[in-house]
């Protein structure tokens, strides 16, 4: 019985460790709404104003890709960005922004996206020059980009190239990709004046056909979850570890109380 107790204690500790790590669901409506809202706010407030900025909506395929890359806990851009169909089942080009922070409590979608948008202070639209890092900002305000999918991942062992402390990595993927060399992110002018037969929503060009939500039965072939035990898998393993000894304990207690015996 002492060995069984030790197993139960170990499983309890493991459960506590897992539950103490924040978990983010890319299908959570609140998470999706916040990601889209913060991106569109940055686009609405582009400085100088844009005439042809498209309204941005969620794409489940991009979110799956963002989650797959975030699982590696590496503070580097996805090595498959230039590989057609390995980033998304339909979009030929995909852009990417990455944010990392520690401790866990420092992360919110709003603060992460704001850190990208705030790069506008280092960007000169008239010359296209950047005095510091501003590629995250120009991707967010890239006029032709109209889809976004994000994922946040807790990394208890830290994020490679950033920190060995528990951290959160936040990845957003975009379609179509932006940041093409020698091209301005958008055209200046009165808001929505460049929208051809489209409605104007918060100074952004909205197209009901283009902005329709799509669903995909697709996972990138490089997703580490395909070859390792992810959160759901780990949960199943833990439940099995707990349930098996509990069954034996229940049977033992029943035998002691009611003098039950089994014969073959």
Short mmCIF file of the C-alpha atoms (twelve columns), coordinates in Angstrom:
data_MODEL
# 
_entry.id   MODEL 
# 
loop_
_atom_site.group_PDB 
_atom_site.id 
_atom_site.type_symbol 
_atom_site.label_atom_id 
_atom_site.label_alt_id 
_atom_site.label_comp_id 
_atom_site.label_asym_id 
_atom_site.label_seq_id 
_atom_site.Cartn_x 
_atom_site.Cartn_y 
_atom_site.Cartn_z 
_atom_site.pdbx_PDB_model_num 
ATOM 1   C CA . UNK A 1   0.000   0.000   0.000   1 
ATOM 2   C CA . UNK A 2   2.888   2.378   0.698   1 
ATOM 3   C CA . UNK A 3   3.991   2.180   -2.961  1 
ATOM 4   C CA . UNK A 4   0.454   2.950   -4.065  1 
ATOM 5   C CA . UNK A 5   0.315   6.004   -1.804  1 
ATOM 6   C CA . UNK A 6   3.603   7.268   -3.224  1 
ATOM 7   C CA . UNK A 7   2.206   6.911   -6.763  1 
ATOM 8   C CA . UNK A 8   -0.926  8.843   -5.813  1 
ATOM 9   C CA . UNK A 9   1.154   11.619  -4.232  1 
ATOM 10  C CA . UNK A 10  3.346   11.859  -7.342  1 
ATOM 11  C CA . UNK A 11  0.306   12.060  -9.600  1 
ATOM 12  C CA . UNK A 12  -1.234  14.756  -7.398  1 
ATOM 13  C CA . UNK A 13  1.938   16.836  -7.623  1 
ATOM 14  C CA . UNK A 14  1.996   16.395  -11.397 1 
ATOM 15  C CA . UNK A 15  -1.611  17.514  -11.644 1 
ATOM 16  C CA . UNK A 16  -0.823  20.628  -9.619  1 
ATOM 17  C CA . UNK A 17  2.147   21.467  -11.863 1 
ATOM 18  C CA . UNK A 18  0.062   21.107  -15.022 1 
ATOM 19  C CA . UNK A 19  -2.836  23.132  -13.657 1 
ATOM 20  C CA . UNK A 20  -0.522  25.964  -12.528 1 
ATOM 21  C CA . UNK A 21  0.523   26.665  -16.111 1 
ATOM 22  C CA . UNK A 22  -1.776  29.005  -18.058 1 
ATOM 23  C CA . UNK A 23  -3.579  27.354  -20.941 1 
ATOM 24  C CA . UNK A 24  -4.800  29.201  -24.040 1 
ATOM 25  C CA . UNK A 25  -7.392  27.797  -26.436 1 
ATOM 26  C CA . UNK A 26  -7.268  29.087  -30.015 1 
ATOM 27  C CA . UNK A 27  -10.994 28.271  -30.276 1 
ATOM 28  C CA . UNK A 28  -11.925 30.430  -27.279 1 
ATOM 29  C CA . UNK A 29  -14.266 33.189  -28.578 1 
ATOM 30  C CA . UNK A 30  -12.937 35.711  -26.022 1 
ATOM 31  C CA . UNK A 31  -9.319  35.073  -27.057 1 
ATOM 32  C CA . UNK A 32  -10.227 35.311  -30.752 1 
ATOM 33  C CA . UNK A 33  -12.228 38.506  -30.275 1 
ATOM 34  C CA . UNK A 34  -9.405  40.195  -28.367 1 
ATOM 35  C CA . UNK A 35  -6.772  39.271  -30.951 1 
ATOM 36  C CA . UNK A 36  -8.903  40.612  -33.814 1 
ATOM 37  C CA . UNK A 37  -9.978  43.740  -31.922 1 
ATOM 38  C CA . UNK A 38  -6.464  44.772  -30.936 1 
ATOM 39  C CA . UNK A 39  -5.123  44.259  -34.447 1 
ATOM 40  C CA . UNK A 40  -7.945  46.231  -36.047 1 
ATOM 41  C CA . UNK A 41  -7.477  49.018  -33.509 1 
ATOM 42  C CA . UNK A 42  -3.850  49.311  -34.584 1 
ATOM 43  C CA . UNK A 43  -4.941  49.424  -38.226 1 
ATOM 44  C CA . UNK A 44  -7.688  51.976  -37.593 1 
ATOM 45  C CA . UNK A 45  -5.195  54.278  -35.872 1 
ATOM 46  C CA . UNK A 46  -2.459  53.977  -38.512 1 
ATOM 47  C CA . UNK A 47  -0.421  57.177  -38.716 1 
ATOM 48  C CA . UNK A 48  -0.674  58.763  -41.229 1 
ATOM 49  C CA . UNK A 49  -4.271  57.582  -42.014 1 
ATOM 50  C CA . UNK A 50  -4.727  54.845  -44.609 1 
ATOM 51  C CA . UNK A 51  -7.118  54.965  -47.552 1 
ATOM 52  C CA . UNK A 52  -7.043  51.252  -48.411 1 
ATOM 53  C CA . UNK A 53  -6.653  49.415  -45.100 1 
ATOM 54  C CA . UNK A 54  -8.607  46.166  -45.075 1 
ATOM 55  C CA . UNK A 55  -10.637 45.032  -42.084 1 
ATOM 56  C CA . UNK A 56  -8.921  42.067  -40.423 1 
ATOM 57  C CA . UNK A 57  -10.746 38.868  -39.402 1 
ATOM 58  C CA . UNK A 58  -9.790  35.569  -37.754 1 
ATOM 59  C CA . UNK A 59  -8.523  32.541  -39.658 1 
ATOM 60  C CA . UNK A 60  -8.529  29.161  -37.908 1 
ATOM 61  C CA . UNK A 61  -5.808  27.754  -40.175 1 
ATOM 62  C CA . UNK A 62  -3.403  30.565  -39.285 1 
ATOM 63  C CA . UNK A 63  -4.160  30.002  -35.596 1 
ATOM 64  C CA . UNK A 64  -3.323  26.297  -35.922 1 
ATOM 65  C CA . UNK A 65  -0.011  27.225  -37.535 1 
ATOM 66  C CA . UNK A 66  0.732   29.790  -34.803 1 
ATOM 67  C CA . UNK A 67  -0.016  27.216  -32.098 1 
ATOM 68  C CA . UNK A 68  2.190   24.598  -33.739 1 
ATOM 69  C CA . UNK A 69  5.186   26.949  -33.869 1 
ATOM 70  C CA . UNK A 70  4.572   28.323  -30.356 1 
ATOM 71  C CA . UNK A 71  4.786   24.763  -28.993 1 
ATOM 72  C CA . UNK A 72  8.513   24.691  -29.808 1 
ATOM 73  C CA . UNK A 73  9.090   27.563  -27.318 1 
ATOM 74  C CA . UNK A 74  11.706  29.147  -29.590 1 
ATOM 75  C CA . UNK A 75  12.086  32.912  -29.955 1 
ATOM 76  C CA . UNK A 76  12.791  32.713  -33.674 1 
ATOM 77  C CA . UNK A 77  10.652  33.046  -36.778 1 
ATOM 78  C CA . UNK A 78  9.091   29.906  -38.217 1 
ATOM 79  C CA . UNK A 79  11.619  28.165  -40.461 1 
ATOM 80  C CA . UNK A 80  8.806   27.147  -42.847 1 
ATOM 81  C CA . UNK A 81  7.547   30.675  -43.611 1 
ATOM 82  C CA . UNK A 82  8.671   30.534  -47.231 1 
ATOM 83  C CA . UNK A 83  7.421   26.995  -47.860 1 
ATOM 84  C CA . UNK A 84  4.109   27.066  -49.712 1 
ATOM 85  C CA . UNK A 85  1.369   24.900  -48.160 1 
ATOM 86  C CA . UNK A 86  3.420   24.087  -45.046 1 
ATOM 87  C CA . UNK A 87  2.140   27.229  -43.332 1 
ATOM 88  C CA . UNK A 88  -1.473  27.177  -44.529 1 
ATOM 89  C CA . UNK A 89  -3.631  24.927  -46.724 1 
ATOM 90  C CA . UNK A 90  -4.727  27.740  -49.077 1 
ATOM 91  C CA . UNK A 91  -2.803  30.995  -48.563 1 
ATOM 92  C CA . UNK A 92  0.394   31.108  -50.648 1 
ATOM 93  C CA . UNK A 93  2.147   33.543  -48.293 1 
ATOM 94  C CA . UNK A 94  2.034   33.974  -44.516 1 
ATOM 95  C CA . UNK A 95  3.535   36.661  -42.265 1 
ATOM 96  C CA . UNK A 96  4.427   36.341  -38.601 1 
ATOM 97  C CA . UNK A 97  4.928   38.346  -35.396 1 
ATOM 98  C CA . UNK A 98  6.310   36.893  -32.159 1 
ATOM 99  C CA . UNK A 99  6.237   38.230  -28.583 1 
ATOM 100 C CA . UNK A 100 7.824   36.636  -25.496 1 
ATOM 101 C CA . UNK A 101 7.531   37.640  -21.862 1 
ATOM 102 C CA . UNK A 102 8.221   36.412  -18.347 1 
ATOM 103 C CA . UNK A 103 6.706   35.790  -15.802 1 
ATOM 104 C CA . UNK A 104 3.413   34.343  -16.988 1 
ATOM 105 C CA . UNK A 105 1.427   37.176  -15.406 1 
ATOM 106 C CA . UNK A 106 2.993   39.796  -17.700 1 
ATOM 107 C CA . UNK A 107 1.117   38.512  -20.760 1 
ATOM 108 C CA . UNK A 108 -2.110  39.884  -22.162 1 
ATOM 109 C CA . UNK A 109 -3.098  39.969  -25.811 1 
ATOM 110 C CA . UNK A 110 -3.591  43.722  -25.547 1 
ATOM 111 C CA . UNK A 111 -0.120  44.422  -24.135 1 
ATOM 112 C CA . UNK A 112 1.596   42.134  -26.645 1 
ATOM 113 C CA . UNK A 113 -0.098  43.642  -29.693 1 
ATOM 114 C CA . UNK A 114 0.404   47.148  -28.285 1 
ATOM 115 C CA . UNK A 115 4.156   46.532  -28.058 1 
ATOM 116 C CA . UNK A 116 4.126   45.818  -31.803 1 
ATOM 117 C CA . UNK A 117 1.931   48.801  -32.658 1 
ATOM 118 C CA . UNK A 118 4.103   51.129  -30.550 1 
ATOM 119 C CA . UNK A 119 6.956   50.550  -33.001 1 
ATOM 120 C CA . UNK A 120 5.284   53.257  -35.097 1 
ATOM 121 C CA . UNK A 121 7.429   55.787  -33.205 1 
ATOM 122 C CA . UNK A 122 10.496  54.393  -34.983 1 
ATOM 123 C CA . UNK A 123 8.923   54.275  -38.443 1 
ATOM 124 C CA . UNK A 124 8.946   57.150  -40.941 1 
ATOM 125 C CA . UNK A 125 6.201   56.550  -43.498 1 
ATOM 126 C CA . UNK A 126 7.432   59.274  -45.864 1 
ATOM 127 C CA . UNK A 127 10.834  57.627  -46.296 1 
ATOM 128 C CA . UNK A 128 9.970   54.039  -45.413 1 
ATOM 129 C CA . UNK A 129 12.913  54.025  -43.007 1 
ATOM 130 C CA . UNK A 130 13.000  52.497  -39.560 1 
ATOM 131 C CA . UNK A 131 15.290  53.825  -36.819 1 
ATOM 132 C CA . UNK A 132 14.857  50.704  -34.689 1 
ATOM 133 C CA . UNK A 133 12.731  47.532  -34.874 1 
ATOM 134 C CA . UNK A 134 9.406   48.229  -36.614 1 
ATOM 135 C CA . UNK A 135 8.675   45.184  -38.787 1 
ATOM 136 C CA . UNK A 136 5.992   44.019  -36.357 1 
ATOM 137 C CA . UNK A 137 4.168   47.326  -36.773 1 
ATOM 138 C CA . UNK A 138 4.371   47.377  -40.565 1 
ATOM 139 C CA . UNK A 139 3.011   43.821  -40.713 1 
ATOM 140 C CA . UNK A 140 0.047   44.813  -38.546 1 
ATOM 141 C CA . UNK A 141 -0.775  47.816  -40.761 1 
ATOM 142 C CA . UNK A 142 -0.054  46.104  -44.077 1 
ATOM 143 C CA . UNK A 143 -3.129  47.092  -46.100 1 
ATOM 144 C CA . UNK A 144 -3.502  43.875  -48.113 1 
ATOM 145 C CA . UNK A 145 -3.309  41.652  -45.025 1 
ATOM 146 C CA . UNK A 146 -6.832  40.737  -43.936 1 
ATOM 147 C CA . UNK A 147 -6.576  37.503  -41.933 1 
ATOM 148 C CA . UNK A 148 -4.940  36.811  -38.570 1 
ATOM 149 C CA . UNK A 149 -4.572  33.747  -36.357 1 
ATOM 150 C CA . UNK A 150 -2.761  33.780  -33.011 1 
ATOM 151 C CA . UNK A 151 -1.752  31.374  -30.255 1 
ATOM 152 C CA . UNK A 152 -0.145  31.728  -26.821 1 
ATOM 153 C CA . UNK A 153 1.900   28.958  -25.231 1 
ATOM 154 C CA . UNK A 154 3.232   28.583  -21.686 1 
ATOM 155 C CA . UNK A 155 6.878   27.451  -21.690 1 
ATOM 156 C CA . UNK A 156 7.748   26.220  -18.142 1 
ATOM 157 C CA . UNK A 157 11.392  25.599  -19.104 1 
ATOM 158 C CA . UNK A 158 11.802  28.984  -20.743 1 
ATOM 159 C CA . UNK A 159 12.009  30.093  -24.362 1 
ATOM 160 C CA . UNK A 160 15.120  29.353  -26.393 1 
ATOM 161 C CA . UNK A 161 17.083  32.506  -27.319 1 
ATOM 162 C CA . UNK A 162 15.216  34.496  -24.678 1 
ATOM 163 C CA . UNK A 163 15.179  33.145  -21.114 1 
ATOM 164 C CA . UNK A 164 15.425  29.973  -19.046 1 
ATOM 165 C CA . UNK A 165 12.668  31.245  -16.759 1 
ATOM 166 C CA . UNK A 166 9.035   30.158  -17.252 1 
ATOM 167 C CA . UNK A 167 7.683   32.352  -20.028 1 
ATOM 168 C CA . UNK A 168 4.825   32.800  -22.474 1 
ATOM 169 C CA . UNK A 169 5.339   32.972  -26.209 1 
ATOM 170 C CA . UNK A 170 2.658   34.650  -28.318 1 
ATOM 171 C CA . UNK A 171 2.660   34.024  -32.069 1 
ATOM 172 C CA . UNK A 172 0.444   35.666  -34.677 1 
ATOM 173 C CA . UNK A 173 0.349   34.641  -38.324 1 
ATOM 174 C CA . UNK A 174 -1.036  36.812  -41.110 1 
ATOM 175 C CA . UNK A 175 -2.346  36.375  -44.643 1 
ATOM 176 C CA . UNK A 176 -1.519  37.522  -47.045 1 
ATOM 177 C CA . UNK A 177 1.993   38.278  -45.836 1 
ATOM 178 C CA . UNK A 178 3.286   41.837  -45.593 1 
ATOM 179 C CA . UNK A 179 6.640   43.581  -45.308 1 
ATOM 180 C CA . UNK A 180 7.728   43.406  -48.928 1 
ATOM 181 C CA . UNK A 181 10.958  45.303  -49.496 1 
ATOM 182 C CA . UNK A 182 10.531  48.624  -51.273 1 
ATOM 183 C CA . UNK A 183 6.741   48.726  -50.848 1 
ATOM 184 C CA . UNK A 184 4.802   50.997  -48.468 1 
ATOM 185 C CA . UNK A 185 2.499   49.146  -46.050 1 
ATOM 186 C CA . UNK A 186 -0.529  51.132  -47.205 1 
ATOM 187 C CA . UNK A 187 -1.666  54.136  -49.255 1 
ATOM 188 C CA . UNK A 188 -2.345  57.349  -47.381 1 
ATOM 189 C CA . UNK A 189 -5.552  59.331  -47.790 1 
ATOM 190 C CA . UNK A 190 -9.057  59.705  -46.384 1 
ATOM 191 C CA . UNK A 191 -10.139 56.529  -44.605 1 
ATOM 192 C CA . UNK A 192 -11.788 53.949  -46.897 1 
ATOM 193 C CA . UNK A 193 -11.464 56.221  -49.959 1 
ATOM 194 C CA . UNK A 194 -9.604  53.352  -51.619 1 
ATOM 195 C CA . UNK A 195 -12.307 50.777  -50.847 1 
ATOM 196 C CA . UNK A 196 -13.766 49.657  -54.171 1 
ATOM 197 C CA . UNK A 197 -17.447 48.717  -53.662 1 
ATOM 198 C CA . UNK A 198 -16.772 47.829  -50.023 1 
ATOM 199 C CA . UNK A 199 -18.261 49.051  -46.769 1 
ATOM 200 C CA . UNK A 200 -16.280 51.135  -44.285 1 
ATOM 201 C CA . UNK A 201 -16.033 49.823  -40.731 1 
ATOM 202 C CA . UNK A 202 -13.963 51.765  -38.193 1 
ATOM 203 C CA . UNK A 203 -12.016 53.355  -41.066 1 
ATOM 204 C CA . UNK A 204 -11.287 49.905  -42.545 1 
ATOM 205 C CA . UNK A 205 -12.463 48.318  -45.813 1 
ATOM 206 C CA . UNK A 206 -14.926 45.522  -45.054 1 
ATOM 207 C CA . UNK A 207 -15.930 42.903  -47.618 1 
ATOM 208 C CA . UNK A 208 -18.469 40.270  -46.521 1 
ATOM 209 C CA . UNK A 209 -17.224 37.690  -49.026 1 
ATOM 210 C CA . UNK A 210 -13.542 38.164  -48.272 1 
ATOM 211 C CA . UNK A 211 -14.152 38.255  -44.517 1 
ATOM 212 C CA . UNK A 212 -16.189 35.033  -44.342 1 
ATOM 213 C CA . UNK A 213 -14.895 32.577  -41.749 1 
ATOM 214 C CA . UNK A 214 -13.347 29.368  -43.077 1 
ATOM 215 C CA . UNK A 215 -12.833 26.012  -41.390 1 
ATOM 216 C CA . UNK A 216 -9.993  23.607  -42.124 1 
ATOM 217 C CA . UNK A 217 -9.324  19.971  -41.356 1 
ATOM 218 C CA . UNK A 218 -5.596  20.570  -41.401 1 
ATOM 219 C CA . UNK A 219 -2.494  20.476  -39.222 1 
ATOM 220 C CA . UNK A 220 1.043   21.393  -40.384 1 
ATOM 221 C CA . UNK A 221 3.182   18.294  -40.815 1 
ATOM 222 C CA . UNK A 222 5.893   19.803  -38.586 1 
ATOM 223 C CA . UNK A 223 3.619   20.323  -35.551 1 
ATOM 224 C CA . UNK A 224 5.499   18.824  -32.556 1 
ATOM 225 C CA . UNK A 225 2.177   17.597  -31.135 1 
ATOM 226 C CA . UNK A 226 2.095   14.995  -33.917 1 
ATOM 227 C CA . UNK A 227 5.120   13.243  -32.444 1 
ATOM 228 C CA . UNK A 228 4.837   14.046  -28.735 1 
ATOM 229 C CA . UNK A 229 2.378   13.944  -25.895 1 
ATOM 230 C CA . UNK A 230 0.659   17.334  -25.757 1 
ATOM 231 C CA . UNK A 231 -1.632  18.803  -23.107 1 
ATOM 232 C CA . UNK A 232 -4.645  16.641  -23.986 1 
ATOM 233 C CA . UNK A 233 -2.516  13.517  -24.251 1 
ATOM 234 C CA . UNK A 234 -0.861  14.275  -20.898 1 
ATOM 235 C CA . UNK A 235 -4.268  14.776  -19.296 1 
ATOM 236 C CA . UNK A 236 -5.419  11.362  -20.512 1 
ATOM 237 C CA . UNK A 237 -2.246  9.719   -19.179 1 
ATOM 238 C CA . UNK A 238 -2.706  11.349  -15.765 1 
ATOM 239 C CA . UNK A 239 -6.357  10.303  -15.576 1 
ATOM 240 C CA . UNK A 240 -5.360  6.730   -16.349 1 
ATOM 241 C CA . UNK A 241 -2.631  6.800   -13.707 1 
ATOM 242 C CA . UNK A 242 -5.118  7.979   -11.131 1 
ATOM 243 C CA . UNK A 243 -8.054  5.758   -12.123 1 
ATOM 244 C CA . UNK A 244 -6.191  2.422   -12.128 1 
ATOM 245 C CA . UNK A 245 -4.987  2.553   -8.479  1 
ATOM 246 C CA . UNK A 246 -8.377  3.920   -7.413  1 
ATOM 247 C CA . UNK A 247 -10.077 0.875   -8.932  1 
ATOM 248 C CA . UNK A 248 -7.753  -1.455  -7.042  1 
ATOM 249 C CA . UNK A 249 -8.321  0.460   -3.805  1 
ATOM 250 C CA . UNK A 250 -12.092 0.286   -4.281  1 
ATOM 251 C CA . UNK A 251 -12.009 -3.467  -4.917  1 
ATOM 252 C CA . UNK A 252 -9.733  -4.029  -1.918  1 
ATOM 253 C CA . UNK A 253 -12.030 -2.025  0.365   1 
ATOM 254 C CA . UNK A 254 -15.106 -3.906  -0.880  1 
ATOM 255 C CA . UNK A 255 -13.403 -7.244  -0.273  1 
ATOM 256 C CA . UNK A 256 -12.455 -6.243  3.270   1 
ATOM 257 C CA . UNK A 257 -15.933 -4.901  4.096   1 
ATOM 258 C CA . UNK A 258 -18.082 -7.607  2.536   1 
ATOM 259 C CA . UNK A 259 -15.619 -10.556 2.527   1 
ATOM 260 C CA . UNK A 260 -15.807 -10.849 -1.225  1 
ATOM 261 C CA . UNK A 261 -13.750 -13.517 -3.001  1 
ATOM 262 C CA . UNK A 262 -13.194 -14.395 -6.589  1 
ATOM 263 C CA . UNK A 263 -12.832 -17.937 -7.919  1 
ATOM 264 C CA . UNK A 264 -11.808 -19.343 -11.264 1 
# 
